Amino acid sequence: MKFIKKNILTITAMAFLFMLVMMEPASAATVFTTVKSKLVQLFKNAKLVIFVIGGFGLIALAFQAIFGKVKWPWFAALGFGLAVVAAAGAIVDYAASTDGASSYAKFSDSLTGTAGDTAD
């Protein structure tokens, strides 16, 4: 029992590696397709939460910057950060896609003009 407690991570890694080697390619494709679609959904949902919280933060920083409580570069940094988050999906999809930038509609990015929900 002491051996298992000391080497649980190694045993788990070996079992996972053995499972991956023995898995048929068709089942591996469905697993990775499912993981890909779940990660796209997670990214879209996280981006929505970031935009809502960031929008309220942008308004709050604007008022505070107008009245001199906060520096203007903080306001600009939040605005730039929200723009980067808006373009992140298109950038990642362009870098990872084999057919160029034609499939960036999966992330429904704000800066690309594809606001529809067309995820797999």
N, C-alpha and C positions, 0 to 999 in steps of 0.2 A: 504494500500500500504506500509505503514511503517513496518507492521508486516512481509510482504513478504521480504522486503529488509533486515531486521534484521535476518530472519530465512531461507534465501535462501539455505544455505548449508544443514541445517537439512531437509528441504523439498526435496531437490534433493537426499540426502542420503536415505530418507524414500521411495521415488519413485523408486529409483534404487533397494533397498532391496525388495520392493513389486514386482517389475518386475522379479527379480531373483527367488522369491518364486513361482510366478505364471507361470514361463516359463516351458515348457515341457522338460524332460530330453534329448530328441533327438535334439531339437534345441540348448540346452546348449552345447551338445557335439560338434555340428558343429561350434558353436561360439568359443569354447576353442580350437578346432582343427585348426581353421583359425588363431586365435591369436598365437598359438604355431608355426605354419608355418611362420607367418609374423615375429615373434621374432627370429626364426632361420635365416631367410633371413637378418634381420637387423644385427644380430651378425656377420654373414659372411661378409656383406658389410662393417661394421665398422672395422672388423679385417683386411680386405684388405687395408683400408685407413691407419690404424695404422701401418701395415707392410711397406707401401710405405714411409710414413713420417719417421717412425723409421729407415728404411734402409738408407735414406739420413742423418738422424741424427747420425747413427752409423758411417757412412763414415766420416762425419764432425768431430765427436768426436775423431775418430782414428787419423786423421791428426793433430788435435789440441793436442792430447795427445802425439803424436810422437815429436812434436816441443815444448812441455813443457807448453803449454798455459792452458791446462785442466788436472786435475788429472786422473790417470788411473782408479780409482774406479768408476768414473762417466761413463766411457766407459763400464766397466764391468756391472754396474747397468742397463744401457740401454740394453745391450745384454741379461742379465738375465730377464729383463722385457719383452722383445720380446719373449723369450722362454716360459715365463709364459702365455703370450697371445696366443701363438701357442698351448699350451696344455690345455687352459682353457675350450674349448668346450668338449674335451674328459673327463675332470674331472667332469664338470657339468653333462654331459650326463650319465657318470658312476654312479654318486651319485643319479640322478633322475630316472634312468631307472629301470624297474622291471625285465628285463632279463639280468642284468649284463652289461658288456661292449660290447655287441654284436652290438649295434645300434649307435655307435659313428660316423658312416659315414655321418650322417646328417650335422655335422659341417664342414666336409672336413678339418680336422686338419692336419697341417704340420708334427707334430711329430708322428702321428699314421700311416702314410703311405697311407691314403685314400685321395688322392688328387682329386677325381672325384666330380662332382656336383650331389649328390644324394639326395638332400633335397626333402621333400614332396611337 
